[in-house]
């Protein structure tokens, strides 16, 4: 395989056919040697696509150097894309030096958590005091009622402990995780597409997405949630490959040395404890401990990984793959993901649990000893009953939240960038805050959480493409991408009357980038296509990628809070709903 385009066999999870010896193979006894059939190993563990030797020749790279670059390209390429993403995300990270949007909650909650173990109730004007004093403010004493678990705030607080209670400090960890997410997308894309080019392309698309960029530079919980979900997905993809490698190693080889299906092995082989699946359970527990919608990913990914096991055993020749998975895989899969995630979630509340129960600890920490006295559950520890009560109250709040907000939106509009969220807006006068002295009027300085429009509009077609690949071509890669999108997107349709926002989409943005990369791979065409088809496809794909990059550059002022003349700001308001 010499193409950089996606060329993985899309039929690799179909059950093998009964391979009866052909008439040519029967003639082997008379000295005839027929060409051997396909190797099941290549269907279980497809090889990675290698860069074409012609490409190195065109670039004038010496053979020895080309060999080294090819050998290390699986890491060099993703690391280069990640370096670009990191420079962009950390550049001038402390600007604007303001408390923007919901940073007013999470930055202060994070500071309280890392110092007291639970959130505190801050005064109304404390934001300006924090900024003017470089974070040297006294901690409040009263506990605060908050509606999100503590993990994401602990993550933000880690940056504050390292760099201070200021905008750079509380944005540091989200910028770091946003950068690492690009690396994970590159590596995951490389693994599922078996192509370093397509993996790096998916990461590059995420690098130049406006929503990913803004969320990485803002201390909100959703970027942290996205990181944990994406890392869990990466672990499950790696677990899938490891399990299939073990299956392939256990299968017998024929007289040609090719691996063949074996029903007995495929139906009875134990695949072990599979540590990457346990790590995925831990990461999904951290995701749920950041925001509750991580639970949807636990359910979706749990079903997905079990179905992957069914497909693997089918390819290996299992006659009863579902029965085999039920007997040998399902129990361990459940233990590795659900209990681990649950224990991780409740462990994240350890600061609240260890706080005093005399009214000076976390909010509701003393509920069991006061309002919760009596009842049929008094045999449980007080901290447990108080925590469950707290969780119930938070659930009631979240499902009933319907207070109007200027930037609330309906999930129907999300996928087309219908209603972005303005995190910060000022109108500096000429000669101040970066507004040109000859602007002729006030400027606009805004941080707008909006996805790069051309990327998101291309993603609309990419979603249709991956659904088609999944339903009609049985392509597991498309199914995995669709699973990630569905788990992050579809649940919100149950809460259309609730106050919800476009930036919630950050959690499934990596899967949109993978979908667009897959679509671009299809545009380039399969390796066996004619040169004319490949040139036309590569040209179309290149034009699309360049337009997306240009679109990101065009909206750069709106992502970074750069002052621009008001007319230039208006020219970027392509839709009335963006204002």
C-alpha positions in Angstrom: 0.0 0.0 0.0 1.7 3.2 -1.1 -1.1 5.9 -0.9 -1.5 8.4 1.8 -5.3 8.2 1.4 -7.6 6.1 3.4 -7.5 2.6 2.1 -8.4 0.2 4.9 -10.5 -2.8 3.9 -14.0 -1.8 4.8 -15.2 -5.4 4.9 -12.8 -6.5 7.7 -15.5 -7.1 10.2 -17.7 -9.3 8.0 -17.8 -13.0 8.8 -15.4 -15.1 6.7 -16.8 -17.3 4.0 -16.3 -21.0 4.0 -13.0 -21.4 2.1 -13.1 -24.7 0.3 -10.0 -25.7 -1.6 -10.1 -24.4 -5.2 -9.3 -26.7 -8.1 -6.0 -25.0 -8.4 -5.1 -25.7 -4.8 -6.1 -29.4 -5.3 -3.5 -29.5 -8.1 -0.7 -28.8 -5.6 -0.1 -32.5 -5.3 1.0 -32.4 -8.9 3.4 -29.5 -8.4 1.0 -26.6 -9.2 1.3 -23.6 -6.8 -1.7 -21.4 -6.8 -1.6 -17.8 -5.5 -2.7 -17.9 -1.9 -5.9 -16.2 -0.7 -6.2 -13.3 1.8 -4.6 -13.4 5.2 -7.0 -13.1 8.1 -4.3 -11.3 10.1 -4.5 -8.4 7.6 -8.2 -8.2 8.2 -7.9 -8.3 11.9 -4.9 -5.9 12.1 -4.6 -4.0 8.8 -1.2 -2.6 8.0 -0.5 1.1 8.1 -0.3 3.1 4.9 3.3 4.0 4.0 4.2 7.3 2.2 4.9 6.8 -1.4 8.5 6.5 -2.5 7.6 8.8 -5.4 6.7 11.5 -3.0 10.2 11.4 -1.5 11.8 11.4 -4.9 9.8 14.5 -6.0 10.9 16.3 -2.8 14.5 15.3 -3.4 14.9 13.5 -0.1 17.8 11.0 0.0 16.8 7.4 0.3 18.4 6.8 3.8 16.8 10.0 5.2 13.5 9.1 3.6 13.5 5.8 5.3 14.2 7.3 8.7 11.5 10.0 8.2 9.0 7.3 7.2 9.9 5.2 10.2 9.3 8.0 12.6 6.5 9.8 10.7 3.8 8.3 12.9 5.1 10.5 15.7 6.9 13.3 13.9 3.8 14.3 12.0 1.4 14.4 14.9 4.0 16.2 17.1 4.5 18.9 14.5 0.8 19.5 14.2 0.6 19.6 18.0 3.4 22.1 18.2 1.6 24.5 15.9 -1.6 24.0 17.9 0.2 24.6 21.2 1.9 27.8 20.0 -1.4 29.2 18.8 -3.2 28.3 22.0 -0.6 29.6 24.5 0.2 32.8 22.6 -0.9 35.7 24.7 -3.1 33.4 26.7 -3.7 35.9 29.5 -5.5 38.3 27.0 -8.1 39.6 27.5 -7.1 40.2 31.1 -10.7 39.9 32.2 -13.0 37.3 33.8 -14.8 36.3 30.7 -18.2 34.5 30.5 -18.5 31.6 33.0 -14.9 32.0 34.1 -16.6 34.0 36.8 -17.8 30.7 38.3 -15.2 28.1 37.5 -12.0 30.1 38.1 -13.1 31.0 41.6 -14.6 27.6 42.3 -11.3 26.0 41.2 -9.3 28.3 43.5 -11.6 27.4 46.5 -11.4 23.6 45.7 -7.7 23.4 45.7 -7.5 25.3 49.0 -10.6 24.2 50.9 -11.8 21.0 49.1 -15.2 22.5 48.3 -16.7 25.6 46.5 -17.2 28.8 48.4 -19.6 31.7 48.0 -17.7 34.8 46.7 -18.9 38.4 46.8 -20.5 40.1 43.8 -17.6 42.5 43.0 -14.7 40.1 43.7 -13.8 39.7 40.0 -12.4 43.2 39.8 -10.5 42.7 43.1 -8.9 39.5 41.8 -7.7 41.2 38.6 -6.4 44.3 40.3 -4.6 42.5 43.1 -3.2 39.7 40.9 -5.3 37.1 42.8 -4.3 38.2 46.3 -7.8 38.0 47.8 -9.0 36.3 51.0 -11.0 33.1 50.7 -14.7 33.4 51.7 -16.0 31.3 54.6 -19.4 30.2 53.4 -20.0 27.1 51.2 -21.6 27.7 47.8 -24.2 25.7 46.0 -22.8 24.5 42.7 -24.3 22.2 40.0 -21.3 20.6 38.4 -19.0 17.9 39.9 -15.5 18.9 41.0 -13.0 17.2 38.6 -12.9 19.9 35.9 -12.5 22.6 38.6 -9.7 20.7 40.2 -8.0 20.6 36.7 -8.4 24.4 36.3 -7.2 24.8 39.9 -4.0 22.9 39.2 -3.0 25.7 36.7 -3.9 28.3 39.3 -1.6 26.7 41.8 1.3 26.6 39.4 0.9 30.1 37.8 -1.3 32.1 40.1 -4.9 33.2 40.5 -5.1 35.3 37.3 -6.3 34.8 33.7 -3.1 32.9 32.6 -3.3 30.7 35.6 -6.9 29.6 35.3 -6.6 29.1 31.5 -3.3 27.2 31.5 -4.7 23.7 32.0 -7.5 24.1 29.5 -4.9 25.3 27.0 -2.7 22.4 27.8 -5.5 19.8 27.5 -6.7 21.5 24.3 -3.2 21.1 22.8 -2.9 17.5 23.9 -6.3 16.8 22.4 -4.9 17.7 19.0 -2.1 15.1 19.5 -4.7 12.5 20.5 -6.8 13.3 17.4 -3.8 12.9 15.2 -2.8 9.6 16.7 -6.3 8.2 16.9 -7.0 9.2 13.3 -3.7 7.6 12.2 -4.7 4.3 14.0 -8.3 4.1 12.7 -7.5 5.2 9.1 -4.1 3.4 9.1 -2.8 6.6 7.5 -0.5 9.2 9.1 -1.6 11.7 6.5 -5.3 11.5 7.4 -4.5 11.4 11.1 -2.5 14.6 10.9 -5.1 16.1 8.7 -7.8 15.5 11.4 -5.6 17.1 14.0 -4.8 20.0 11.7 -8.5 20.6 11.2 -9.0 20.7 15.0 -6.1 23.1 15.2 -7.8 25.6 13.0 -11.3 25.2 14.4 -12.4 28.4 16.1 -14.5 26.7 18.8 -11.6 24.4 19.8 -9.3 27.4 19.9 -11.5 29.6 22.0 -12.4 26.8 24.4 -8.8 25.9 24.9 -8.2 29.6 25.9 -11.1 29.9 28.3 -11.4 28.3 31.8 -14.7 26.4 31.2 -15.5 22.8 32.0 -16.5 21.6 28.6 -12.9 21.6 27.2 -11.8 19.4 30.1 -14.8 17.1 29.5 -13.8 16.8 25.8 -10.2 15.8 26.7 -11.3 13.0 29.0 -13.9 11.7 26.5 -11.4 11.8 23.6 -8.7 10.1 25.7 -11.1 7.3 26.7 -12.0 6.8 23.0 -8.3 6.6 22.1 -7.8 3.9 24.8 -10.7 1.9 23.4 -9.4 2.1 19.9 -6.0 0.9 21.1 -7.7 -1.9 23.1 -9.5 -3.0 20.0 -6.2 -3.3 18.1 -4.5 -5.2 21.0 -7.4 -7.6 21.2 -7.4 -8.3 17.5 -3.6 -8.8 17.5 -4.1 -11.4 20.2 -6.7 -13.2 18.2 -4.6 -13.1 15.1 -1.6 -14.5 17.0 -3.7 -17.4 18.2 -5.1 -18.4 14.8 -3.4 -21.2 12.8 -1.4 -20.7 9.6 -1.9 -22.8 6.5 0.8 -24.4 4.4 1.4 -21.0 2.7 2.1 -19.4 6.0 -1.1 -17.4 5.9 -3.3 -17.0 9.0 -6.7 -18.7 8.6 -10.0 -18.5 10.6 -10.6 -21.1 13.3 -14.0 -21.4 14.8 -12.9 -23.2 18.0 -10.2 -20.6 18.8 -12.5 -17.6 17.9 -15.3 -19.0 20.0 -13.2 -19.9 23.1 -10.2 -17.6 23.3 -9.9 -15.5 26.4 -8.6 -12.0 25.6 -7.4 -11.2 29.2 -8.0 -8.2 31.4 -7.2 -5.6 28.7 -5.7 -2.7 30.7 -6.6 0.0 28.1 -10.2 -0.8 28.7 -9.8 -0.2 32.4 -8.0 3.0 31.7 -10.9 4.1 29.5 -13.3 3.4 32.5 -11.1 5.6 34.7 -11.1 8.4 32.1 -14.9 8.2 31.6 -15.3 8.4 35.3 -13.3 11.6 35.2 -15.4 12.9 32.4 -18.6 12.3 34.4 -16.9 13.9 37.3 -16.4 17.0 35.1 -20.0 17.2 33.7 -22.7 14.7 33.9 -23.2 14.4 30.2 -20.0 12.3 30.2 -22.4 9.5 31.3 -23.8 9.3 27.7 -20.3 8.5 26.5 -19.9 5.8 29.1 -23.1 4.1 27.7 -22.3 4.6 24.1 -18.6 3.6 24.2 -19.5 0.6 26.4 -21.9 -0.7 23.7 -19.4 0.2 21.0 -16.5 -1.7 22.5 -18.6 -4.9 23.0 -19.8 -4.8 19.4 -16.1 -4.4 18.3 -15.4 -7.7 20.2 -18.3 -9.4 18.3 -16.9 -8.2 15.0 -13.4 -9.3 15.9 -14.5 -12.8 16.7 -16.5 -13.0 13.5 -13.5 -12.2 11.5 -11.5 -14.8 13.4 -14.1 -17.4 12.3 -16.4 -17.6 15.4 -19.7 -19.5 14.7 -21.4 -18.0 17.7 -19.7 -14.6 18.2 -22.4 -13.1 20.4 -22.4 -16.1 22.7 -18.6 -16.0 22.9 -18.6 -12.3 23.8 -21.3 -12.9 26.4 -19.2 -15.7 27.9 -15.7 -14.4 27.7 -15.7 -10.6 27.2 -18.9 -8.9 28.5 -18.3 -9.4 32.2 -14.8 -8.0 32.2 -15.9 -5.2 29.9 -18.6 -4.2 32.4 -16.2 -4.4 35.4 -13.6 -2.4 33.6 -15.8 0.5 32.6 -18.9 0.9 34.8 -17.7 0.2 38.4 -14.4 1.9 37.7 -16.2 5.0 36.3 -18.6 5.0 39.3 -15.8 4.7 41.9 -13.8 7.3 40.1 -16.7 9.7 40.1 -17.5 9.4 43.8 -13.8 9.5 44.7 -13.6 12.9 43.0 -15.9 14.2 45.8 -13.3 13.4 48.5 -12.6 17.0 49.4 -16.4 17.6 50.0 -16.7 14.2 51.9 -13.8 15.1 54.2 -15.0 18.6 55.0 -16.6 19.2 58.4 -20.2 18.1 58.9 -20.9 20.9 61.4 -22.1 23.5 59.0 -18.7 24.8 58.1 -18.0 22.3 55.4 -19.3 21.8 51.9 -22.8 22.7 50.9 -25.3 20.2 52.1 -22.5 18.3 53.9 -24.5 18.4 57.2 -27.9 17.6 55.6 -28.1 14.1 57.0 -27.5 15.4 60.5 -30.1 18.2 60.2 -32.9 18.1 57.7 -32.2 14.5 56.7 -32.7 12.9 60.1 -34.9 9.9 60.3 -36.2 7.7 57.4 -35.4 4.2 56.3 -31.8 4.9 55.1 -30.2 6.0 58.4 -28.0 2.9 58.4 -25.9 4.5 55.6 -23.1 6.9 56.5 -24.2 10.5 56.9 -21.8 11.7 54.2 -23.3 9.2 51.7 -26.9 10.3 52.4 -25.9 13.9 52.3 -24.1 13.5 49.0 -27.0 11.6 47.4 -29.3 14.4 48.5 -27.0 16.9 47.0 -26.9 15.0 43.7 -30.7 14.8 43.6 -31.0 18.5 44.1 -28.4 19.2 41.3 -30.4 16.9 39.0 -33.6 18.7 39.6 -31.9 22.0 38.9 -30.2 20.9 35.7 -33.3 19.3 34.1 -35.5 22.3 35.1 -33.1 25.1 34.1 -35.1 27.3 31.7 -34.1 30.8 32.6 -33.8 32.9 29.3 -30.3 33.8 28.2 -29.2 36.0 25.3 -27.0 33.3 23.8 -29.0 30.2 24.5 -29.7 28.1 21.5 -31.5 25.0 20.2 -29.4 21.9 19.3 -31.0 21.9 15.8 -28.9 25.0 15.0 -25.6 23.8 16.5 -24.3 21.7 13.6 -24.5 24.7 11.3 -22.9 27.3 13.7 -26.4 28.8 14.1 -26.0 30.6 17.4 -22.4 31.1 18.8 -21.7 32.5 22.2 -20.0 35.8 22.9 -17.7 35.3 25.9 -16.4 38.9 25.9 -17.2 42.2 24.1 -15.9 45.7 24.4 -16.1 48.8 22.2 -12.7 50.6 22.7 -12.4 54.1 21.3 -9.7 55.0 18.7 -6.2 54.8 20.2 -7.2 52.6 23.2 -7.0 48.8 23.7 -5.5 48.2 20.3 -8.1 50.2 18.4 -6.3 52.0 15.5 -6.1 55.7 16.0 -7.5 56.3 12.5 -10.4 53.9 12.9 -12.9 56.7 12.5 -15.1 55.4 15.2 -15.3 52.8 17.9 -13.8 49.4 17.4 -15.2 46.0 18.4 -13.2 43.7 20.6 -14.8 40.3 21.1 -14.1 36.7 22.0 -16.7 34.7 20.1 -17.1 30.9 20.7 -17.9 29.9 17.1 -16.6 27.0 15.1 -14.7 27.8 11.9 -17.8 28.1 9.6 -16.5 26.3 6.5 -15.2 23.4 8.7 -18.6 23.0 10.4 -20.5 23.3 7.1 -18.2 20.7 5.6 -18.9 18.5 8.6 -22.6 18.5 7.8 -21.7 16.6 4.6 -19.1 14.5 6.4 -21.7 13.3 8.9 -23.9 12.1 6.1 -20.9 10.4 4.5 -19.9 8.5 7.7 -23.5 7.4 8.2 -23.6 6.1 4.7 -20.3 4.3 5.2 -21.6 2.8 8.4 -25.0 1.6 7.2 -24.2 0.5 3.6 -20.5 -0.3 3.7 -20.3 -1.7 7.3 -17.2 0.5 8.0 -16.4 0.3 11.7 -14.4 3.5 11.5 -17.5 5.4 10.3 -19.5 3.7 13.0 -17.0 4.7 15.7 -17.0 8.4 14.6 -20.8 8.4 14.4 -21.0 7.0 17.9 -18.9 9.8 19.3 -21.0 12.4 17.5 -24.2 10.9 18.6 -23.2 10.5 22.3 -22.3 14.2 22.5 -25.1 15.6 20.3 -28.3 13.6 20.3 -29.0 13.6 24.1 -29.5 17.4 24.1 -32.6 17.0 21.9 -34.3 15.7 25.1 -33.7 19.1 26.7 -34.7 21.6 24.0 -36.7 23.7 26.5 -33.6 23.9 28.8 -31.1 26.7 28.8 -28.3 25.2 26.7 -25.5 26.6 24.6 -23.6 26.0 21.4 -20.3 25.5 23.1 -21.5 22.2 24.5 -20.6 20.8 21.0 -16.9 21.0 21.9 -17.2 17.5 23.4 -17.9 15.9 20.0 -15.9 18.3 17.9 -12.9 15.8 17.6 -15.2 13.3 16.0 -16.4 16.0 13.5 -12.8 16.6 12.5 -12.3 12.8 12.1 -15.4 12.7 9.9 -14.2 15.5 7.7 -10.8 13.9 7.4 -12.5 10.7 6.3 -14.5 12.6 3.7 -11.4 14.2 2.4 -9.7 10.8 2.2 -12.6 9.7 0.0 -12.3 12.8 -2.2 -8.7 11.9 -2.8 -9.8 8.5 -3.9 -8.6 4.9 -3.4 -5.1 3.8 -4.5 -6.3 1.9 -7.5 -8.0 5.0 -9.0 -6.7 6.5 -12.3 -4.1 9.4 -12.1 -6.8 11.7 -13.4 -9.2 10.8 -10.7 -6.5 11.1 -8.0 -5.3 14.5 -9.2 -8.8 15.9 -9.4 -9.6 14.5 -5.9 -6.4 15.8 -4.4 -7.0 19.2 -5.9 -10.6 19.4 -4.5 -9.4 18.2 -1.1 -6.5 20.7 -1.1 -8.8 23.6 -2.0 -11.2 22.6 0.8 -8.5 22.4 3.4 -7.0 25.8 2.3 -10.4 27.4 2.5 -10.9 26.1 6.0 -7.5 27.5 7.1 -8.2 30.8 5.4 -11.6 31.0 7.2 -9.9 30.5 10.5 -7.4 33.2 9.8 -10.2 35.6 8.7 -12.1 35.1 12.0 -8.9 35.2 14.1 -9.7 38.7 15.6 -13.0 37.3 16.9 -11.3 34.3 18.5 -8.6 36.3 20.3 -10.3 39.5 21.4 -8.3 41.6 18.9 -9.7 45.2 18.4 -10.9 45.8 14.8 -12.9 48.6 13.3 -16.6 48.1 13.7 -17.2 47.8 10.0 -14.7 44.9 9.8 -16.5 43.3 12.7 -19.8 43.6 11.0 -18.4 42.1 7.8 -17.7 38.9 9.8 -21.2 38.6 11.1 -22.3 36.4 8.2 -25.6 35.4 9.9 -28.0 37.6 11.8 -28.0 35.1 14.6 -24.3 35.6 15.2 -24.8 39.1 16.6 
